[in-house]
């Protein structure tokens, strides 16, 4: 209850003080005494009032009044910081959305301008080296394919294709993906194990897109553990009747706390030759499936959790 000014409102006896009769909420509350100190923000806005009441008439001391003023000042600072933090988060989200919108426009134009010339160059390279097995041919074709894949990644990150969902058994999707990546992991001296804690979990997903996400996460985990007896554990767990989570846990070096919030942001990568689009694409895919991806450090590496809704 504001006092009408910056000074505290002090009513030692609400039944005798006429001000209490004017302030109906105080009078009708059947309290004996009231002390209200307004809480003002730095811009002069009155946020509210911090109050102290007593069921009986009571003469508040100067120490109590000063104490309430300090409480008001502390609350003002806390509210300011909380409001500013919320505002900064909102602004950050808006900036990211604007960045993605701009990226979408650029990537669409880029794809249109680059795809046709690249296909023409690729055709001429194959024609020029058609009758000879020149090692330059493989180099040029490989780099052209790499450029084409980069263009596809741009488009996928900003304009992902709608998922072709169907009822699927999650454990089968995960097991097939682990088997697919196990050979490559062996070359890096990395062990990949699938340890399901669920049996037949039905999900409504695009199987190829979910596999794409898992392959991306597994390859990132392989790079994180290096080539020194690395280990990756993949598991499936039910959180509740409506939700299942796929966990990918590695024993790598972990993610620096200063950048963990930026993981999955387009063009942000800790790799020298990375674009940051792989995880960005993965996050978009999972969002299209009404799920989410979370990254956390563990005592011995990194845990990535992919949450998906379960078909009832």
Order of alpha helices (4+ residues) and beta strands (2+ residues): beta-alpha-alpha-beta-beta-alpha-alpha-beta-alpha-beta-beta-alpha-beta-beta-alpha-beta-beta
